């Protein structure tokens, strides 16, 4: 990377005088001209880095361009987004950021807006900057109306400072990558401090069903909007042992649920001090799930409501769609545009992604923490195939982007698979950990194989499929990228940056 950055900086220095010559006639102020030259130079450097990265097959060019641009002009992201006529939307949370941001983008485009969006999911400040400079002209002027940035949980405070968002959407807050983020209370405190700086013209959209998120709205100067699930038929009783925000943020008493949906999500209240789930402004009033098939949603919003068919499965995706609707209503966007956009929606790469692999279908669903894995298993077990036995390929890595602590495997509810597995293959750097976990979850050892090499594991998993069988591929993040690259190499999928 250092060699690439050095080459880019050399190329930049050679071009900067030419840029200055072009821009000097437009403004006589030396300070303004210098600023514009710097921004133009950063834009050029970022665009060049992106082209080189993709042409050299060094990746999708989703992060390096932003790193290079920020070295040339540290405030380039701030300068670009300040010029956007409709401002910035930030989307954050532990689970569902990429999918929900794509839902919001689809709605905005259906409404005729030009959207600057980090669609590939590069959600650190470098990724946000890459997206910004890639969507500018030579002088660093944005070619969009509004920016939509999926944002990493740890980078929310810095993103708020640099982008001064018009809307912040917060999906949920679960335990994830403890080695990197810390406990959920640590993240919540940082978010609360960041949101306290937002002006009255901003809006924060919060998940009422997540107490860690809902409590962020207390005392904010900006507008607060709550969304949530009202259909109590999807409750599972009391909160499980994996709940990450099981205690009242005000008095520390254990929360009661009536009902609990999953993790610490549900209709919560504190029996001691009265702290309770806020009333929802936008609600998922009714929901009908059908395994891995489409879901039927009834939405209630301040001006009425509407029904839609979401072509994604799972309780969490229905809630993500509700979050996207609650966000779009703040702009505002007409309900008919939202419905049409969501009914034509396609999932992001690796997130409930259906891939045709010759005569067979692969359904790839990213897993990365206890709640996400448990809900994915819940969805898969709800399919018709579960009665005959599921074919699974579970790929667990412990690289930096996955989180090096894999103790979360023991908190995920793999016990749901009991009696539903025809054949399971585990792979990845922590394959043996996953094999042990499945054994204790009740999956018979003679129904499992451990294969260290991902490509070999994929071959073996596909070979086990019979006519009409689906391979359910459940990878952690870097394992997902590795296996998708293998599927791209075989012609079964497109590169993620081309999606």
C-alpha positions in Angstrom: 0.0 0.0 0.0 2.8 2.4 0.8 4.4 1.9 -2.6 1.0 2.6 -4.3 0.4 5.7 -2.2 3.9 7.0 -3.0 3.4 6.6 -6.7 0.1 8.4 -6.5 1.5 11.3 -4.6 4.3 11.6 -7.2 1.7 11.7 -10.0 -0.3 14.2 -8.0 2.6 16.6 -7.5 3.2 16.5 -11.3 -0.4 17.5 -12.0 -1.0 20.0 -9.3 0.5 23.0 -11.1 -1.8 22.2 -14.1 -4.8 22.1 -11.8 -3.8 25.5 -10.3 -3.5 27.0 -13.7 -7.0 25.9 -14.5 -8.5 27.2 -11.3 -6.8 30.5 -10.7 -9.0 32.5 -13.1 -12.1 31.5 -11.1 -11.2 33.2 -7.8 -8.8 36.0 -6.9 -8.5 35.0 -3.3 -5.3 33.1 -2.7 -6.7 31.3 0.3 -9.8 30.1 -1.5 -7.8 29.1 -4.6 -5.3 27.1 -2.4 -8.2 25.4 -0.8 -9.8 24.5 -4.1 -6.5 23.3 -5.5 -6.0 21.1 -2.5 -9.5 19.6 -2.8 -9.1 19.1 -6.5 -5.7 17.4 -5.9 -7.3 15.1 -3.3 -10.1 14.3 -5.6 -7.7 13.5 -8.4 -5.5 11.3 -6.2 -8.5 9.4 -4.9 -10.0 8.7 -8.3 -6.6 7.6 -9.6 -6.1 5.3 -6.6 -9.5 3.7 -7.3 -8.8 3.1 -10.9 -5.4 1.6 -10.2 -6.8 -0.7 -7.5 -9.5 -2.1 -9.8 -7.3 -2.4 -12.9 -4.5 -4.1 -10.9 -7.2 -6.4 -9.3 -6.0 -5.3 -5.9 -9.5 -5.0 -4.6 -12.6 -2.9 -5.3 -11.0 0.4 -4.6 -13.4 1.1 -1.7 -10.9 2.2 1.0 -7.4 3.1 -0.4 -8.7 6.1 -2.5 -10.1 7.6 0.7 -6.9 7.1 2.6 -4.9 8.8 -0.2 -7.4 11.7 -0.6 -7.3 12.3 3.2 -3.5 12.5 3.2 -3.7 15.2 0.5 -6.6 17.1 2.0 -7.6 15.9 5.5 -10.9 17.8 5.3 -11.9 16.6 1.9 -15.0 14.6 3.1 -16.3 17.6 5.0 -15.7 19.9 2.1 -17.6 17.6 -0.4 -20.7 16.9 1.8 -21.1 20.6 2.8 -21.8 21.3 -0.9 -24.6 18.7 -1.1 -28.0 20.5 -1.4 -30.0 17.9 0.6 -27.3 17.0 3.2 -26.2 13.7 4.6 -27.9 10.6 6.1 -25.9 8.3 8.4 -27.0 4.7 9.0 -25.4 2.7 11.8 -26.0 -0.2 14.1 -24.5 -3.6 14.8 -26.6 -5.6 12.3 -28.3 -4.7 9.0 -26.4 -1.5 8.1 -25.5 -2.5 4.5 -29.0 -3.9 3.7 -30.9 -1.0 5.3 -28.7 1.7 3.7 -29.3 0.0 0.3 -33.0 0.1 1.0 -32.9 3.8 1.7 -30.8 4.4 -1.4 -33.4 2.5 -3.5 -36.2 4.6 -2.1 -34.3 7.9 -2.7 -33.5 6.9 -6.3 -37.1 5.9 -6.9 -37.9 9.5 -5.8 -35.6 10.9 -8.4 -32.8 11.9 -6.1 -29.1 11.5 -7.1 -27.6 9.6 -4.2 -23.9 9.5 -3.1 -23.8 6.1 -1.4 -21.0 3.8 -0.1 -22.9 0.9 -1.6 -20.0 -1.7 -1.3 -20.2 -1.3 2.5 -16.8 0.3 3.2 -18.0 2.1 6.3 -14.9 3.6 8.0 -14.1 7.3 7.4 -11.7 6.2 4.5 -14.6 4.4 2.8 -16.9 7.4 3.2 -14.2 9.6 1.8 -13.7 7.2 -1.1 -17.4 7.4 -2.0 -17.3 11.2 -1.7 -14.3 11.8 -4.0 -15.5 9.2 -6.5 -18.7 11.2 -7.0 -17.2 14.6 -7.7 -16.0 16.5 -10.7 -12.4 17.6 -11.2 -12.8 20.5 -8.8 -14.2 18.3 -6.0 -17.8 19.4 -6.5 -20.3 16.6 -5.7 -22.4 15.2 -8.5 -25.3 14.2 -6.3 -28.2 15.7 -4.3 -27.8 13.8 -1.0 -25.2 11.5 0.6 -26.1 8.2 2.3 -23.4 6.7 4.4 -23.4 3.3 6.1 -21.2 4.0 9.1 -19.2 1.7 11.3 -20.3 1.8 15.0 -16.9 3.0 16.3 -16.7 5.7 13.7 -20.1 7.4 14.3 -18.8 10.2 16.5 -16.1 11.2 13.9 -18.6 10.8 11.0 -21.1 13.1 12.9 -18.4 15.8 13.3 -17.2 15.6 9.7 -20.6 15.3 7.9 -23.0 17.2 10.2 -25.8 14.8 9.1 -29.3 15.8 8.4 -30.6 12.4 9.5 -29.0 9.7 11.6 -30.6 6.2 11.6 -29.7 3.8 14.4 -30.8 0.2 13.9 -29.7 -1.7 16.9 -26.8 -2.3 19.3 -25.5 -5.8 20.0 -22.3 -7.3 21.4 -20.0 -7.6 18.4 -16.2 -7.8 18.1 -15.4 -7.2 21.8 -11.7 -7.0 21.0 -12.4 -3.9 18.8 -15.6 -2.2 20.1 -15.9 -3.0 23.8 -19.2 -3.5 25.5 -22.5 -2.1 24.2 -22.6 0.5 27.0 -19.3 1.9 25.8 -20.6 2.4 22.2 -23.9 3.8 23.5 -22.1 6.5 25.6 -20.1 7.6 22.6 -23.1 7.8 20.4 -25.1 9.7 23.0 -22.3 12.3 23.2 -22.1 12.6 19.4 -25.9 13.0 19.0 -26.0 15.7 21.7 -24.0 17.9 19.4 -26.6 17.7 16.6 -28.6 20.9 15.9 -32.4 21.2 16.1 -32.5 20.9 12.3 -31.2 17.3 12.4 -33.3 14.2 13.0 -32.3 11.0 14.8 -34.4 7.9 13.9 -34.2 5.2 16.6 -35.4 1.6 17.1 -37.9 1.7 19.9 -37.6 -2.1 20.5 -33.9 -1.8 21.4 -33.6 -0.2 24.9 -29.9 0.6 24.3 -30.9 2.6 21.2 -34.3 4.0 22.3 -32.7 5.6 25.4 -30.3 7.6 23.1 -33.3 9.9 22.3 -33.6 11.3 25.8 -32.7 15.0 26.1 -31.6 15.5 22.5 -32.0 19.0 21.0 -32.8 17.5 17.6 -36.0 15.8 16.4 -36.3 12.2 17.5 -38.4 9.6 15.6 -39.1 6.1 16.8 -39.9 3.0 14.8 -40.6 -0.6 15.9 -42.5 -3.9 15.5 -46.0 -3.9 16.9 -46.9 -7.5 15.8 -46.5 -9.4 19.1 -47.2 -12.7 17.4 -43.4 -12.8 16.7 -42.5 -12.8 20.3 -40.5 -15.6 21.9 -41.3 -14.9 25.6 -38.7 -13.6 28.0 -35.4 -12.1 27.0 -32.7 -14.8 26.5 -29.3 -15.1 28.3 -27.7 -13.5 25.2 -29.5 -10.2 25.8 -26.9 -7.4 25.7 -29.0 -4.6 27.2 -31.0 -6.4 29.8 -30.9 -3.7 32.5 -32.5 -0.3 32.8 -30.2 2.5 31.7 -31.7 4.8 34.4 -31.8 2.6 37.6 -30.0 -0.7 36.7 -33.1 -2.9 37.3 -33.6 -6.0 35.0 -36.0 -5.1 32.2 -39.3 -7.0 31.7 -40.5 -7.9 28.2 -44.0 -8.4 26.8 -42.9 -9.8 24.5 -39.3 -10.3 23.5 -38.5 -10.7 19.8 -34.9 -11.7 19.9 -31.8 -10.8 21.9 -32.8 -7.7 24.0 -35.3 -6.5 21.3 -38.9 -6.3 22.2 -41.6 -4.4 24.1 -39.6 -3.6 27.2 -40.2 -1.7 30.4 -38.5 -1.2 33.8 -40.6 -2.5 36.7 -38.8 -0.2 39.1 -38.6 3.3 37.7 -41.1 3.1 34.8 -38.6 3.6 32.0 -40.4 2.1 29.0 -40.4 1.5 25.3 -41.4 4.8 23.6 -44.5 5.0 21.4 -43.6 4.4 17.7 -44.1 7.0 15.1 -43.6 4.5 12.3 -44.6 0.8 13.0 -44.5 -2.6 11.4 -48.1 -3.3 12.4 -48.4 -6.8 10.9 -45.8 -9.2 9.5 -46.1 -12.6 7.8 -42.9 -14.6 7.3 -42.4 -17.6 5.0 -39.0 -19.1 5.6 -36.5 -17.8 3.0 -39.3 -16.5 0.8 -40.7 -13.0 0.6 -42.4 -11.4 3.6 -45.7 -9.5 3.8 -45.6 -6.2 5.7 -48.2 -3.8 6.9 -46.8 -0.4 7.8 -48.4 2.3 9.9 -47.1 5.8 9.5 -48.4 9.3 10.7 -50.5 9.9 7.5 -52.0 6.4 7.3 -50.3 3.1 6.2 -49.7 0.7 3.4 -48.9 -2.9 2.6 -45.9 -4.2 0.8 -44.3 -7.5 -0.3 -40.6 -7.5 0.7 -38.5 -9.9 -1.4 -36.3 -10.7 1.5 -36.9 -13.2 4.3 -36.4 -12.9 8.0 -37.8 -10.9 10.9 -34.7 -8.6 11.0 -35.0 -7.7 7.3 -38.7 -6.7 7.8 -37.6 -4.4 10.7 -34.8 -3.0 8.5 -37.4 -2.1 5.9 -39.4 -0.4 8.6 -36.3 1.6 9.5 -35.7 2.6 5.9 -39.3 3.8 5.6 -39.1 5.8 8.8 -36.0 7.5 7.5 -37.4 8.2 4.0 -40.5 9.8 5.6 -38.3 12.5 7.1 -37.3 13.8 3.7 -40.2 13.3 2.8 -40.8 10.6 0.2 -44.3 9.5 -0.8 -45.4 6.0 0.5 -46.1 4.8 -3.0 -42.4 5.4 -4.0 -41.2 3.6 -0.9 -43.4 0.6 -1.5 -42.4 0.3 -5.2 -38.7 0.6 -4.3 -38.8 -2.0 -1.6 -40.8 -4.5 -3.6 -38.1 -4.4 -6.3 -35.3 -4.5 -3.8 -32.3 -7.0 -4.1 -30.1 -7.9 -1.1 -26.5 -6.8 -0.8 -23.7 -9.2 -1.6 -23.4 -11.9 1.1 -26.6 -10.8 2.9 -29.3 -13.2 1.9 -27.7 -13.4 -1.5 -29.0 -16.1 -3.8 -26.3 -17.4 -6.2 -26.9 -20.0 -9.0 -24.0 -22.5 -9.0 -24.6 -24.7 -12.0 -27.6 -26.9 -11.2 -27.8 -25.7 -7.6 -28.7 -22.6 -5.6 -26.6 -21.2 -2.8 -28.2 -18.9 -0.3 -25.4 -16.9 1.4 -26.2 -15.2 4.7 -23.5 -13.3 6.6 -23.1 -14.1 10.3 -20.9 -12.2 12.7 -22.3 -12.1 16.2 -24.7 -14.1 18.5 -27.9 -12.4 17.6 -27.2 -12.3 13.8 -26.3 -15.9 13.7 -29.3 -17.0 15.9 -31.8 -15.1 13.7 -30.2 -16.5 10.5 -30.5 -20.0 11.8 -34.1 -19.3 12.9 -34.9 -18.2 9.3 -33.2 -21.3 7.7 -34.9 -23.7 10.1 -38.2 -22.1 9.1 -37.8 -23.3 5.5 -39.6 -26.3 4.0 -36.3 -28.0 3.4 -35.6 -28.2 7.1 -38.0 -31.1 7.5 -35.9 -33.2 5.1 -32.6 -32.0 6.3 -30.5 -28.9 5.6 -27.2 -28.7 3.7 -24.9 -26.2 5.4 -21.5 -24.7 4.8 -20.4 -22.7 7.8 -17.2 -20.7 7.4 -15.7 -19.1 10.6 -12.7 -16.8 10.4 -11.1 -14.8 13.3 -9.2 -12.2 11.3 -9.3 -8.5 12.4 -12.4 -7.7 10.3 -14.2 -10.6 11.8 -13.2 -10.0 15.4 -10.5 -12.2 16.9 -12.7 -13.3 19.8 -14.9 -16.2 18.6 -16.5 -16.9 22.0 -19.7 -15.6 20.5 -20.2 -18.9 18.8 -21.3 -20.3 22.2 -23.9 -17.7 22.7 -25.6 -18.1 19.3 -28.6 -20.4 19.3 -27.3 -23.3 17.1 -29.5 -25.7 19.1 -32.3 -24.7 16.7 -30.5 -26.9 14.1 -31.1 -30.1 16.1 -32.8 -32.7 13.9 -32.7 -30.5 10.9 -29.2 -31.1 9.4 -28.7 -33.5 6.5 -25.0 -32.5 6.1 -22.9 -29.7 7.5 -19.3 -28.7 6.5 -17.3 -26.3 8.6 -14.4 -24.4 7.3 -12.3 -21.3 8.0 -9.5 -20.5 10.5 -11.8 -21.5 13.4 -13.4 -24.5 11.7 -12.7 -26.8 14.6 -14.3 -24.4 17.1 -17.4 -24.4 15.0 -17.4 -28.2 14.8 -17.3 -28.5 18.5 -20.1 -26.0 18.9 -22.3 -27.9 16.5 -21.6 -31.1 18.3 -22.8 -29.6 21.6 -25.8 -28.1 19.8 -27.0 -31.6 19.0 -25.8 -32.0 15.4 -24.6 -35.7 15.0 -20.8 -35.9 14.3 -21.5 -38.3 11.4 -23.5 -35.5 9.7 -20.5 -33.1 9.9 -17.1 -32.6 8.1 -14.3 -30.2 8.9 -12.4 -29.0 5.8 -9.8 -26.3 6.4 -9.6 -25.1 2.8 -12.5 -23.0 1.7 -12.5 -23.9 -2.0 -12.3 -27.6 -1.2 -15.1 -27.2 1.3 -17.3 -25.5 -1.3 -16.6 -28.3 -3.8 -17.5 -30.9 -1.2 -20.7 -29.1 -0.1 -21.9 -28.8 -3.7 -21.2 -32.4 -4.3 -23.5 -33.4 -1.4 -26.5 -31.7 -2.9 -29.3 -33.6 -4.5 -31.7 -32.4 -7.1 -33.6 -29.3 -5.8 -31.4 -28.9 -2.7 -30.1 -25.5 -1.6 -26.7 -25.0 0.0 -27.0 -22.6 3.0 -23.7 -20.8 3.2 -23.2 -19.0 6.6 -19.8 -17.2 6.7 -18.2 -14.5 8.8 -17.1 -11.4 7.0 -13.7 -12.3 5.6 -14.8 -15.8 5.0 -17.7 -14.4 2.9 -15.3 -12.3 0.9 -13.0 -15.3 0.3 -15.8 -17.6 -0.8 -17.5 -15.0 -3.0 -14.1 -14.5 -4.7 -14.1 -18.2 -5.3 -17.6 -18.1 -6.7 -16.6 -15.1 -8.9 -13.6 -17.0 -10.2 -16.0 -19.8 -11.2 -18.3 -17.5 -13.0 -21.2 -17.9 -10.5 -21.2 -14.4 -9.1 -20.1 -10.8 -9.9 -17.4 -8.9 -8.0 -18.9 -7.1 -5.0 -17.8 -3.7 -6.3 -19.7 -4.4 -9.6 -22.9 -5.1 -7.7 
